[in-house]
Amino acid sequence: MASLKEQLNGRMDNVLTEMAHKCGVHDMRLNFKKLNDMLYIKFKQLEDTKSGLRDVLTYQKYFYPLQM
């Protein structure tokens, strides 16, 4: 009986340590918040690049022929 109790306690300790290493809801919220911030910056850079390219094309279309 004592060996069975020891074996059960050992398994419970293993389960508790495995559960402690798993990701919790709070950790997932923090990860998604960081991901959201990173994606916001990335899409902001993309929008800045698109508007810059649009400005360059507009300049070439309307003002570059005037300089020549």
PDB file of N, H, CA, C and O in Angstrom:
ATOM      1  N   MET A   1       0.821  -1.198   0.000  1.00  0.00           N
ATOM      2  CA  MET A   1       0.000   0.000   0.000  1.00  0.00           C
ATOM      3  C   MET A   1       0.864   1.260   0.000  1.00  0.00           C
ATOM      4  O   MET A   1       0.538   2.245  -0.663  1.00  0.00           O
ATOM      5  N   ALA A   2       1.948   1.222   0.736  1.00  0.00           N
ATOM      6  H   ALA A   2       2.213   0.422   1.275  1.00  0.00           H
ATOM      7  CA  ALA A   2       2.830   2.390   0.813  1.00  0.00           C
ATOM      8  C   ALA A   2       3.491   2.661  -0.539  1.00  0.00           C
ATOM      9  O   ALA A   2       3.663   3.816  -0.927  1.00  0.00           O
ATOM     10  N   SER A   3       3.862   1.594  -1.254  1.00  0.00           N
ATOM     11  H   SER A   3       3.722   0.656  -0.938  1.00  0.00           H
ATOM     12  CA  SER A   3       4.491   1.799  -2.572  1.00  0.00           C
ATOM     13  C   SER A   3       3.485   2.360  -3.563  1.00  0.00           C
ATOM     14  O   SER A   3       3.845   3.179  -4.409  1.00  0.00           O
ATOM     15  N   LEU A   4       2.230   1.936  -3.473  1.00  0.00           N
ATOM     16  H   LEU A   4       1.937   1.271  -2.786  1.00  0.00           H
ATOM     17  CA  LEU A   4       1.182   2.471  -4.343  1.00  0.00           C
ATOM     18  C   LEU A   4       0.963   3.959  -4.066  1.00  0.00           C
ATOM     19  O   LEU A   4       0.770   4.756  -4.984  1.00  0.00           O
ATOM     20  N   LYS A   5       0.998   4.315  -2.772  1.00  0.00           N
ATOM     21  H   LYS A   5       1.155   3.668  -2.026  1.00  0.00           H
ATOM     22  CA  LYS A   5       0.849   5.729  -2.384  1.00  0.00           C
ATOM     23  C   LYS A   5       2.009   6.561  -2.922  1.00  0.00           C
ATOM     24  O   LYS A   5       1.799   7.666  -3.421  1.00  0.00           O
ATOM     25  N   GLU A   6       3.231   6.037  -2.824  1.00  0.00           N
ATOM     26  H   GLU A   6       3.402   5.139  -2.418  1.00  0.00           H
ATOM     27  CA  GLU A   6       4.412   6.736  -3.346  1.00  0.00           C
ATOM     28  C   GLU A   6       4.306   6.915  -4.854  1.00  0.00           C
ATOM     29  O   GLU A   6       4.626   7.981  -5.380  1.00  0.00           O
ATOM     30  N   GLN A   7       3.855   5.869  -5.552  1.00  0.00           N
ATOM     31  H   GLN A   7       3.595   5.003  -5.124  1.00  0.00           H
ATOM     32  CA  GLN A   7       3.713   5.941  -7.006  1.00  0.00           C
ATOM     33  C   GLN A   7       2.668   6.982  -7.397  1.00  0.00           C
ATOM     34  O   GLN A   7       2.876   7.741  -8.344  1.00  0.00           O
ATOM     35  N   LEU A   8       1.568   7.023  -6.690  1.00  0.00           N
ATOM     36  H   LEU A   8       1.400   6.407  -5.921  1.00  0.00           H
ATOM     37  CA  LEU A   8       0.513   8.001  -6.963  1.00  0.00           C
ATOM     38  C   LEU A   8       1.003   9.419  -6.703  1.00  0.00           C
ATOM     39  O   LEU A   8       0.721  10.325  -7.489  1.00  0.00           O
ATOM     40  N   ASN A   9       1.736   9.622  -5.609  1.00  0.00           N
ATOM     41  H   ASN A   9       1.965   8.887  -4.971  1.00  0.00           H
ATOM     42  CA  ASN A   9       2.289  10.947  -5.309  1.00  0.00           C
ATOM     43  C   ASN A   9       3.294  11.385  -6.378  1.00  0.00           C
ATOM     44  O   ASN A   9       3.350  12.559  -6.741  1.00  0.00           O
ATOM     45  N   GLY A  10       4.082  10.436  -6.874  1.00  0.00           N
ATOM     46  H   GLY A  10       4.036   9.482  -6.578  1.00  0.00           H
ATOM     47  CA  GLY A  10       5.037  10.743  -7.938  1.00  0.00           C
ATOM     48  C   GLY A  10       4.337  11.167  -9.218  1.00  0.00           C
ATOM     49  O   GLY A  10       4.758  12.110  -9.889  1.00  0.00           O
ATOM     50  N   ARG A  11       3.269  10.463  -9.546  1.00  0.00           N
ATOM     51  H   ARG A  11       2.927   9.698  -9.001  1.00  0.00           H
ATOM     52  CA  ARG A  11       2.503  10.833 -10.751  1.00  0.00           C
ATOM     53  C   ARG A  11       1.842  12.197 -10.585  1.00  0.00           C
ATOM     54  O   ARG A  11       1.802  12.991 -11.525  1.00  0.00           O
ATOM     55  N   MET A  12       1.329  12.465  -9.398  1.00  0.00           N
ATOM     56  H   MET A  12       1.362  11.820  -8.635  1.00  0.00           H
ATOM     57  CA  MET A  12       0.701  13.769  -9.149  1.00  0.00           C
ATOM     58  C   MET A  12       1.725  14.891  -9.271  1.00  0.00           C
ATOM     59  O   MET A  12       1.426  15.953  -9.816  1.00  0.00           O
ATOM     60  N   ASP A  13       2.934  14.654  -8.762  1.00  0.00           N
ATOM     61  H   ASP A  13       3.177  13.791  -8.319  1.00  0.00           H
ATOM     62  CA  ASP A  13       3.985  15.664  -8.898  1.00  0.00           C
ATOM     63  C   ASP A  13       4.324  15.906 -10.364  1.00  0.00           C
ATOM     64  O   ASP A  13       4.533  17.046 -10.778  1.00  0.00           O
ATOM     65  N   ASN A  14       4.378  14.832 -11.148  1.00  0.00           N
ATOM     66  H   ASN A  14       4.208  13.905 -10.811  1.00  0.00           H
ATOM     67  CA  ASN A  14       4.654  14.978 -12.586  1.00  0.00           C
ATOM     68  C   ASN A  14       3.564  15.782 -13.278  1.00  0.00           C
ATOM     69  O   ASN A  14       3.851  16.662 -14.090  1.00  0.00           O
ATOM     70  N   VAL A  15       2.320  15.480 -12.956  1.00  0.00           N
ATOM     71  H   VAL A  15       2.087  14.765 -12.296  1.00  0.00           H
ATOM     72  CA  VAL A  15       1.195  16.201 -13.563  1.00  0.00           C
ATOM     73  C   VAL A  15       1.241  17.676 -13.167  1.00  0.00           C
ATOM     74  O   VAL A  15       1.033  18.547 -14.011  1.00  0.00           O
ATOM     75  N   LEU A  16       1.509  17.962 -11.906  1.00  0.00           N
ATOM     76  H   LEU A  16       1.678  17.254 -11.220  1.00  0.00           H
ATOM     77  CA  LEU A  16       1.547  19.352 -11.454  1.00  0.00           C
ATOM     78  C   LEU A  16       2.685  20.130 -12.103  1.00  0.00           C
ATOM     79  O   LEU A  16       2.511  21.299 -12.449  1.00  0.00           O
ATOM     80  N   THR A  17       3.843  19.505 -12.273  1.00  0.00           N
ATOM     81  H   THR A  17       3.984  18.556 -11.992  1.00  0.00           H
ATOM     82  CA  THR A  17       4.955  20.209 -12.929  1.00  0.00           C
ATOM     83  C   THR A  17       4.664  20.432 -14.405  1.00  0.00           C
ATOM     84  O   THR A  17       5.025  21.476 -14.949  1.00  0.00           O
ATOM     85  N   GLU A  18       4.014  19.469 -15.072  1.00  0.00           N
ATOM     86  H   GLU A  18       3.721  18.621 -14.631  1.00  0.00           H
ATOM     87  CA  GLU A  18       3.644  19.656 -16.478  1.00  0.00           C
ATOM     88  C   GLU A  18       2.631  20.774 -16.633  1.00  0.00           C
ATOM     89  O   GLU A  18       2.708  21.563 -17.575  1.00  0.00           O
ATOM     90  N   MET A  19       1.682  20.845 -15.711  1.00  0.00           N
ATOM     91  H   MET A  19       1.619  20.204 -14.946  1.00  0.00           H
ATOM     92  CA  MET A  19       0.682  21.911 -15.789  1.00  0.00           C
ATOM     93  C   MET A  19       1.294  23.277 -15.503  1.00  0.00           C
ATOM     94  O   MET A  19       0.840  24.286 -16.042  1.00  0.00           O
ATOM     95  N   ALA A  20       2.313  23.315 -14.665  1.00  0.00           N
ATOM     96  H   ALA A  20       2.682  22.495 -14.228  1.00  0.00           H
ATOM     97  CA  ALA A  20       2.970  24.590 -14.364  1.00  0.00           C
ATOM     98  C   ALA A  20       3.731  25.116 -15.573  1.00  0.00           C
ATOM     99  O   ALA A  20       3.902  26.327 -15.720  1.00  0.00           O
ATOM    100  N   HIS A  21       4.192  24.214 -16.442  1.00  0.00           N
ATOM    101  H   HIS A  21       4.053  23.231 -16.322  1.00  0.00           H
ATOM    102  CA  HIS A  21       4.952  24.640 -17.612  1.00  0.00           C
ATOM    103  C   HIS A  21       4.071  25.021 -18.792  1.00  0.00           C
ATOM    104  O   HIS A  21       4.561  25.607 -19.757  1.00  0.00           O
ATOM    105  N   LYS A  22       2.806  24.707 -18.739  1.00  0.00           N
ATOM    106  H   LYS A  22       2.407  24.230 -17.955  1.00  0.00           H
ATOM    107  CA  LYS A  22       1.906  25.038 -19.847  1.00  0.00           C
ATOM    108  C   LYS A  22       1.557  26.517 -19.835  1.00  0.00           C
ATOM    109  O   LYS A  22       1.605  27.184 -18.801  1.00  0.00           O
ATOM    110  N   CYS A  23       1.209  27.002 -21.003  1.00  0.00           N
ATOM    111  H   CYS A  23       1.171  26.460 -21.842  1.00  0.00           H
ATOM    112  CA  CYS A  23       0.869  28.407 -21.188  1.00  0.00           C
ATOM    113  C   CYS A  23      -0.534  28.659 -20.628  1.00  0.00           C
ATOM    114  O   CYS A  23      -1.451  27.872 -20.863  1.00  0.00           O
ATOM    115  N   GLY A  24      -0.690  29.736 -19.903  1.00  0.00           N
ATOM    116  H   GLY A  24       0.056  30.375 -19.712  1.00  0.00           H
ATOM    117  CA  GLY A  24      -1.982  30.070 -19.342  1.00  0.00           C
ATOM    118  C   GLY A  24      -2.695  31.139 -20.163  1.00  0.00           C
ATOM    119  O   GLY A  24      -2.154  31.643 -21.147  1.00  0.00           O
ATOM    120  N   VAL A  25      -3.889  31.473 -19.757  1.00  0.00           N
ATOM    121  H   VAL A  25      -4.328  31.063 -18.957  1.00  0.00           H
ATOM    122  CA  VAL A  25      -4.689  32.471 -20.467  1.00  0.00           C
ATOM    123  C   VAL A  25      -4.004  33.837 -20.411  1.00  0.00           C
ATOM    124  O   VAL A  25      -3.987  34.569 -21.401  1.00  0.00           O
ATOM    125  N   HIS A  26      -3.448  34.171 -19.262  1.00  0.00           N
ATOM    126  H   HIS A  26      -3.462  33.577 -18.458  1.00  0.00           H
ATOM    127  CA  HIS A  26      -2.776  35.464 -19.120  1.00  0.00           C
ATOM    128  C   HIS A  26      -1.563  35.561 -20.049  1.00  0.00           C
ATOM    129  O   HIS A  26      -1.323  36.598 -20.666  1.00  0.00           O
ATOM    130  N   ASP A  27      -0.804  34.466 -20.140  1.00  0.00           N
ATOM    131  H   ASP A  27      -0.999  33.623 -19.638  1.00  0.00           H
ATOM    132  CA  ASP A  27       0.349  34.450 -21.040  1.00  0.00           C
ATOM    133  C   ASP A  27      -0.082  34.613 -22.489  1.00  0.00           C
ATOM    134  O   ASP A  27       0.565  35.324 -23.258  1.00  0.00           O
ATOM    135  N   MET A  28      -1.174  33.953 -22.860  1.00  0.00           N
ATOM    136  H   MET A  28      -1.699  33.375 -22.236  1.00  0.00           H
ATOM    137  CA  MET A  28      -1.666  34.069 -24.236  1.00  0.00           C
ATOM    138  C   MET A  28      -2.138  35.489 -24.526  1.00  0.00           C
ATOM    139  O   MET A  28      -1.925  35.999 -25.626  1.00  0.00           O
ATOM    140  N   ARG A  29      -2.773  36.128 -23.556  1.00  0.00           N
ATOM    141  H   ARG A  29      -2.946  35.714 -22.663  1.00  0.00           H
ATOM    142  CA  ARG A  29      -3.199  37.514 -23.753  1.00  0.00           C
ATOM    143  C   ARG A  29      -2.002  38.428 -23.991  1.00  0.00           C
ATOM    144  O   ARG A  29      -2.025  39.283 -24.877  1.00  0.00           O
ATOM    145  N   LEU A  30      -0.955  38.235 -23.189  1.00  0.00           N
ATOM    146  H   LEU A  30      -0.936  37.540 -22.470  1.00  0.00           H
ATOM    147  CA  LEU A  30       0.245  39.046 -23.367  1.00  0.00           C
ATOM    148  C   LEU A  30       0.893  38.788 -24.725  1.00  0.00           C
ATOM    149  O   LEU A  30       1.350  39.721 -25.385  1.00  0.00           O
ATOM    150  N   ASN A  31       0.933  37.524 -25.140  1.00  0.00           N
ATOM    151  H   ASN A  31       0.563  36.766 -24.604  1.00  0.00           H
ATOM    152  CA  ASN A  31       1.513  37.193 -26.441  1.00  0.00           C
ATOM    153  C   ASN A  31       0.725  37.825 -27.577  1.00  0.00           C
ATOM    154  O   ASN A  31       1.315  38.369 -28.510  1.00  0.00           O
ATOM    155  N   PHE A  32      -0.606  37.760 -27.509  1.00  0.00           N
ATOM    156  H   PHE A  32      -1.084  37.318 -26.750  1.00  0.00           H
ATOM    157  CA  PHE A  32      -1.419  38.354 -28.565  1.00  0.00           C
ATOM    158  C   PHE A  32      -1.327  39.876 -28.563  1.00  0.00           C
ATOM    159  O   PHE A  32      -1.397  40.499 -29.623  1.00  0.00           O
ATOM    160  N   LYS A  33      -1.171  40.478 -27.392  1.00  0.00           N
ATOM    161  H   LYS A  33      -1.114  39.972 -26.531  1.00  0.00           H
ATOM    162  CA  LYS A  33      -1.008  41.927 -27.338  1.00  0.00           C
ATOM    163  C   LYS A  33       0.297  42.334 -28.011  1.00  0.00           C
ATOM    164  O   LYS A  33       0.328  43.299 -28.775  1.00  0.00           O
ATOM    165  N   LYS A  34       1.381  41.601 -27.730  1.00  0.00           N
ATOM    166  H   LYS A  34       1.356  40.817 -27.109  1.00  0.00           H
ATOM    167  CA  LYS A  34       2.663  41.874 -28.382  1.00  0.00           C
ATOM    168  C   LYS A  34       2.558  41.671 -29.892  1.00  0.00           C
ATOM    169  O   LYS A  34       3.070  42.477 -30.669  1.00  0.00           O
ATOM    170  N   LEU A  35       1.896  40.591 -30.303  1.00  0.00           N
ATOM    171  H   LEU A  35       1.481  39.936 -29.673  1.00  0.00           H
ATOM    172  CA  LEU A  35       1.726  40.318 -31.728  1.00  0.00           C
ATOM    173  C   LEU A  35       0.911  41.418 -32.392  1.00  0.00           C
ATOM    174  O   LEU A  35       1.220  41.834 -33.508  1.00  0.00           O
ATOM    175  N   ASN A  36      -0.121  41.886 -31.716  1.00  0.00           N
ATOM    176  H   ASN A  36      -0.372  41.548 -30.809  1.00  0.00           H
ATOM    177  CA  ASN A  36      -0.945  42.970 -32.244  1.00  0.00           C
ATOM    178  C   ASN A  36      -0.119  44.234 -32.431  1.00  0.00           C
ATOM    179  O   ASN A  36      -0.248  44.914 -33.449  1.00  0.00           O
ATOM    180  N   ASP A  37       0.730  44.556 -31.455  1.00  0.00           N
ATOM    181  H   ASP A  37       0.835  44.004 -30.628  1.00  0.00           H
ATOM    182  CA  ASP A  37       1.590  45.734 -31.574  1.00  0.00           C
ATOM    183  C   ASP A  37       2.559  45.593 -32.740  1.00  0.00           C
ATOM    184  O   ASP A  37       2.777  46.544 -33.491  1.00  0.00           O
ATOM    185  N   MET A  38       3.144  44.401 -32.891  1.00  0.00           N
ATOM    186  H   MET A  38       2.967  43.629 -32.281  1.00  0.00           H
ATOM    187  CA  MET A  38       4.093  44.187 -33.980  1.00  0.00           C
ATOM    188  C   MET A  38       3.407  44.286 -35.340  1.00  0.00           C
ATOM    189  O   MET A  38       3.956  44.870 -36.274  1.00  0.00           O
ATOM    190  N   LEU A  39       2.206  43.715 -35.451  1.00  0.00           N
ATOM    191  H   LEU A  39       1.760  43.240 -34.692  1.00  0.00           H
ATOM    192  CA  LEU A  39       1.489  43.778 -36.723  1.00  0.00           C
ATOM    193  C   LEU A  39       1.032  45.194 -37.029  1.00  0.00           C
ATOM    194  O   LEU A  39       1.008  45.592 -38.194  1.00  0.00           O
ATOM    195  N   TYR A  40       0.669  45.966 -36.007  1.00  0.00           N
ATOM    196  H   TYR A  40       0.689  45.642 -35.061  1.00  0.00           H
ATOM    197  CA  TYR A  40       0.278  47.355 -36.238  1.00  0.00           C
ATOM    198  C   TYR A  40       1.447  48.133 -36.826  1.00  0.00           C
ATOM    199  O   TYR A  40       1.271  48.905 -37.769  1.00  0.00           O
ATOM    200  N   ILE A  41       2.631  47.934 -36.275  1.00  0.00           N
ATOM    201  H   ILE A  41       2.774  47.307 -35.509  1.00  0.00           H
ATOM    202  CA  ILE A  41       3.816  48.629 -36.786  1.00  0.00           C
ATOM    203  C   ILE A  41       4.108  48.191 -38.216  1.00  0.00           C
ATOM    204  O   ILE A  41       4.421  49.019 -39.071  1.00  0.00           O
ATOM    205  N   LYS A  42       4.006  46.895 -38.472  1.00  0.00           N
ATOM    206  H   LYS A  42       3.752  46.222 -37.777  1.00  0.00           H
ATOM    207  CA  LYS A  42       4.287  46.364 -39.806  1.00  0.00           C
ATOM    208  C   LYS A  42       3.313  46.933 -40.829  1.00  0.00           C
ATOM    209  O   LYS A  42       3.733  47.356 -41.906  1.00  0.00           O
ATOM    210  N   PHE A  43       2.018  46.951 -40.512  1.00  0.00           N
ATOM    211  H   PHE A  43       1.677  46.607 -39.638  1.00  0.00           H
ATOM    212  CA  PHE A  43       1.045  47.475 -41.461  1.00  0.00           C
ATOM    213  C   PHE A  43       1.150  48.987 -41.596  1.00  0.00           C
ATOM    214  O   PHE A  43       0.851  49.528 -42.660  1.00  0.00           O
ATOM    215  N   LYS A  44       1.566  49.676 -40.549  1.00  0.00           N
ATOM    216  H   LYS A  44       1.809  49.237 -39.684  1.00  0.00           H
ATOM    217  CA  LYS A  44       1.793  51.116 -40.646  1.00  0.00           C
ATOM    218  C   LYS A  44       2.950  51.396 -41.603  1.00  0.00           C
ATOM    219  O   LYS A  44       2.881  52.326 -42.408  1.00  0.00           O
ATOM    220  N   GLN A  45       4.013  50.593 -41.518  1.00  0.00           N
ATOM    221  H   GLN A  45       4.069  49.838 -40.864  1.00  0.00           H
ATOM    222  CA  GLN A  45       5.134  50.744 -42.439  1.00  0.00           C
ATOM    223  C   GLN A  45       4.691  50.452 -43.872  1.00  0.00           C
ATOM    224  O   GLN A  45       5.120  51.130 -44.806  1.00  0.00           O
ATOM    225  N   LEU A  46       3.845  49.459 -44.044  1.00  0.00           N
ATOM    226  H   LEU A  46       3.496  48.909 -43.285  1.00  0.00           H
ATOM    227  CA  LEU A  46       3.340  49.131 -45.372  1.00  0.00           C
ATOM    228  C   LEU A  46       2.529  50.285 -45.947  1.00  0.00           C
ATOM    229  O   LEU A  46       2.683  50.631 -47.118  1.00  0.00           O
ATOM    230  N   GLU A  47       1.673  50.876 -45.136  1.00  0.00           N
ATOM    231  H   GLU A  47       1.547  50.595 -44.185  1.00  0.00           H
ATOM    232  CA  GLU A  47       0.879  52.019 -45.594  1.00  0.00           C
ATOM    233  C   GLU A  47       1.769  53.216 -45.921  1.00  0.00           C
ATOM    234  O   GLU A  47       1.514  53.926 -46.893  1.00  0.00           O
ATOM    235  N   ASP A  48       2.808  53.446 -45.123  1.00  0.00           N
ATOM    236  H   ASP A  48       3.016  52.869 -44.333  1.00  0.00           H
ATOM    237  CA  ASP A  48       3.745  54.535 -45.412  1.00  0.00           C
ATOM    238  C   ASP A  48       4.465  54.301 -46.729  1.00  0.00           C
ATOM    239  O   ASP A  48       4.671  55.240 -47.498  1.00  0.00           O
ATOM    240  N   THR A  49       4.850  53.059 -46.996  1.00  0.00           N
ATOM    241  H   THR A  49       4.683  52.296 -46.372  1.00  0.00           H
ATOM    242  CA  THR A  49       5.526  52.735 -48.249  1.00  0.00           C
ATOM    243  C   THR A  49       4.590  52.929 -49.432  1.00  0.00           C
ATOM    244  O   THR A  49       4.994  53.455 -50.469  1.00  0.00           O
ATOM    245  N   LYS A  50       3.345  52.507 -49.276  1.00  0.00           N
ATOM    246  H   LYS A  50       3.017  52.080 -48.434  1.00  0.00           H
ATOM    247  CA  LYS A  50       2.378  52.681 -50.368  1.00  0.00           C
ATOM    248  C   LYS A  50       2.131  54.154 -50.658  1.00  0.00           C
ATOM    249  O   LYS A  50       2.071  54.553 -51.821  1.00  0.00           O
ATOM    250  N   SER A  51       1.988  54.959 -49.627  1.00  0.00           N
ATOM    251  H   SER A  51       2.037  54.636 -48.682  1.00  0.00           H
ATOM    252  CA  SER A  51       1.742  56.383 -49.865  1.00  0.00           C
ATOM    253  C   SER A  51       2.989  57.060 -50.445  1.00  0.00           C
ATOM    254  O   SER A  51       2.869  57.969 -51.266  1.00  0.00           O
ATOM    255  N   GLY A  52       4.177  56.627 -50.028  1.00  0.00           N
ATOM    256  H   GLY A  52       4.275  55.889 -49.362  1.00  0.00           H
ATOM    257  CA  GLY A  52       5.403  57.177 -50.608  1.00  0.00           C
ATOM    258  C   GLY A  52       5.528  56.831 -52.073  1.00  0.00           C
ATOM    259  O   GLY A  52       5.902  57.685 -52.876  1.00  0.00           O
ATOM    260  N   LEU A  53       5.226  55.603 -52.441  1.00  0.00           N
ATOM    261  H   LEU A  53       4.922  54.908 -51.789  1.00  0.00           H
ATOM    262  CA  LEU A  53       5.269  55.206 -53.848  1.00  0.00           C
ATOM    263  C   LEU A  53       4.233  55.960 -54.661  1.00  0.00           C
ATOM    264  O   LEU A  53       4.495  56.356 -55.797  1.00  0.00           O
ATOM    265  N   ARG A  54       3.060  56.158 -54.084  1.00  0.00           N
ATOM    266  H   ARG A  54       2.847  55.836 -53.161  1.00  0.00           H
ATOM    267  CA  ARG A  54       2.015  56.927 -54.764  1.00  0.00           C
ATOM    268  C   ARG A  54       2.469  58.363 -55.008  1.00  0.00           C
ATOM    269  O   ARG A  54       2.213  58.927 -56.072  1.00  0.00           O
ATOM    270  N   ASP A  55       3.147  58.958 -54.014  1.00  0.00           N
ATOM    271  H   ASP A  55       3.355  58.501 -53.149  1.00  0.00           H
ATOM    272  CA  ASP A  55       3.657  60.318 -54.176  1.00  0.00           C
ATOM    273  C   ASP A  55       4.727  60.390 -55.262  1.00  0.00           C
ATOM    274  O   ASP A  55       4.752  61.340 -56.045  1.00  0.00           O
ATOM    275  N   VAL A  56       5.610  59.392 -55.313  1.00  0.00           N
ATOM    276  H   VAL A  56       5.590  58.620 -54.677  1.00  0.00           H
ATOM    277  CA  VAL A  56       6.659  59.377 -56.337  1.00  0.00           C
ATOM    278  C   VAL A  56       6.042  59.255 -57.721  1.00  0.00           C
ATOM    279  O   VAL A  56       6.461  59.950 -58.646  1.00  0.00           O
ATOM    280  N   LEU A  57       5.056  58.385 -57.878  1.00  0.00           N
ATOM    281  H   LEU A  57       4.715  57.820 -57.126  1.00  0.00           H
ATOM    282  CA  LEU A  57       4.415  58.228 -59.182  1.00  0.00           C
ATOM    283  C   LEU A  57       3.668  59.488 -59.592  1.00  0.00           C
ATOM    284  O   LEU A  57       3.685  59.868 -60.763  1.00  0.00           O
ATOM    285  N   THR A  58       3.020  60.132 -58.647  1.00  0.00           N
ATOM    286  H   THR A  58       3.006  59.823 -57.696  1.00  0.00           H
ATOM    287  CA  THR A  58       2.330  61.385 -58.948  1.00  0.00           C
ATOM    288  C   THR A  58       3.326  62.458 -59.368  1.00  0.00           C
ATOM    289  O   THR A  58       3.076  63.201 -60.317  1.00  0.00           O
ATOM    290  N   TYR A  59       4.445  62.543 -58.674  1.00  0.00           N
ATOM    291  H   TYR A  59       4.648  61.939 -57.903  1.00  0.00           H
ATOM    292  CA  TYR A  59       5.477  63.514 -59.019  1.00  0.00           C
ATOM    293  C   TYR A  59       5.998  63.250 -60.428  1.00  0.00           C
ATOM    294  O   TYR A  59       6.131  64.180 -61.224  1.00  0.00           O
ATOM    295  N   GLN A  60       6.293  61.990 -60.743  1.00  0.00           N
ATOM    296  H   GLN A  60       6.185  61.234 -60.097  1.00  0.00           H
ATOM    297  CA  GLN A  60       6.806  61.670 -62.068  1.00  0.00           C
ATOM    298  C   GLN A  60       5.782  61.952 -63.148  1.00  0.00           C
ATOM    299  O   GLN A  60       6.139  62.365 -64.251  1.00  0.00           O
ATOM    300  N   LYS A  61       4.527  61.737 -62.846  1.00  0.00           N
ATOM    301  H   LYS A  61       4.237  61.401 -61.950  1.00  0.00           H
ATOM    302  CA  LYS A  61       3.485  61.932 -63.853  1.00  0.00           C
ATOM    303  C   LYS A  61       3.256  63.409 -64.165  1.00  0.00           C
ATOM    304  O   LYS A  61       3.121  63.787 -65.329  1.00  0.00           O
ATOM    305  N   TYR A  62       3.211  64.249 -63.120  1.00  0.00           N
ATOM    306  H   TYR A  62       3.321  63.942 -62.174  1.00  0.00           H
ATOM    307  CA  TYR A  62       2.816  65.639 -63.343  1.00  0.00           C
ATOM    308  C   TYR A  62       3.974  66.629 -63.367  1.00  0.00           C
ATOM    309  O   TYR A  62       3.917  67.592 -64.131  1.00  0.00           O
ATOM    310  N   PHE A  63       5.012  66.440 -62.576  1.00  0.00           N
ATOM    311  H   PHE A  63       5.059  65.657 -61.955  1.00  0.00           H
ATOM    312  CA  PHE A  63       6.032  67.465 -62.429  1.00  0.00           C
ATOM    313  C   PHE A  63       7.347  67.153 -63.165  1.00  0.00           C
ATOM    314  O   PHE A  63       8.071  68.076 -63.538  1.00  0.00           O
ATOM    315  N   TYR A  64       7.660  65.882 -63.378  1.00  0.00           N
ATOM    316  H   TYR A  64       7.072  65.132 -63.075  1.00  0.00           H
ATOM    317  CA  TYR A  64       8.908  65.552 -64.039  1.00  0.00           C
ATOM    318  C   TYR A  64       8.953  66.059 -65.482  1.00  0.00           C
ATOM    319  O   TYR A  64       9.997  66.550 -65.911  1.00  0.00           O
ATOM    320  N   PRO A  65       7.855  65.958 -66.251  1.00  0.00           N
ATOM    321  CA  PRO A  65       7.928  66.509 -67.631  1.00  0.00           C
ATOM    322  C   PRO A  65       8.145  68.006 -67.675  1.00  0.00           C
ATOM    323  O   PRO A  65       8.703  68.511 -68.649  1.00  0.00           O
ATOM    324  N   LEU A  66       7.720  68.737 -66.646  1.00  0.00           N
ATOM    325  H   LEU A  66       7.266  68.327 -65.855  1.00  0.00           H
ATOM    326  CA  LEU A  66       7.904  70.186 -66.633  1.00  0.00           C
ATOM    327  C   LEU A  66       9.379  70.565 -66.480  1.00  0.00           C
ATOM    328  O   LEU A  66       9.803  71.608 -66.977  1.00  0.00           O
ATOM    329  N   GLN A  67      10.155  69.732 -65.800  1.00  0.00           N
ATOM    330  H   GLN A  67       9.810  68.885 -65.396  1.00  0.00           H
ATOM    331  CA  GLN A  67      11.562  70.051 -65.589  1.00  0.00           C
ATOM    332  C   GLN A  67      12.385  69.839 -66.841  1.00  0.00           C
ATOM    333  O   GLN A  67      13.434  70.463 -67.004  1.00  0.00           O
ATOM    334  N   MET A  68      11.938  68.984 -67.716  1.00  0.00           N
ATOM    335  H   MET A  68      11.086  68.477 -67.584  1.00  0.00           H
ATOM    336  CA  MET A  68      12.691  68.718 -68.939  1.00  0.00           C
ATOM    337  C   MET A  68      12.348  69.743 -69.937  1.00  0.00           C
ATOM    338  O   MET A  68      12.868  69.717 -71.052  1.00  0.00           O
TER     339      MET A  68
END
